[in-house]
Amino acid sequence: MPKESWQLTQRNDVIGRLYLSGVDQPWFMCTFEPTQGWETVRGLFEEQSKAMKSGDPERIGLSMAAIHSLDLRLLPMEGEGEVIPLMIHIEEGEAKFRA
C-alpha cells in the first residue's frame, strides 16, 4: 500500500509535495519536497521557524496567521479529498500539519 502523499498548493501553484511518514495526533508528520513554487512562500515558513524557536507567543501567532492567510490546500497525489491544513509547519525537509 503506497504512503499517503499530497501536493501543497496555493491557488493553482504547487509549492511542494508532502509524503506521510507518521502520525503524532493531532499532527501528521511528513517529509517535504519543495517545487519551484516554494520560493514564493519560503520566507514566511523561515520566519515561523524563527518565531517558534524564540518562544515569543506574539511573534509565533503573527507568523502562523501569515501562513494561514496563504489559503494553502493539500491535494492528494492519488485519489480525491482536498485537505485544508489548520496549521502547517515546514522546516529543513520536514513538514507537519493539523487538519
Order of alpha helices (4+ residues) and beta strands (2+ residues): beta-beta-beta-alpha-alpha-beta-beta-beta
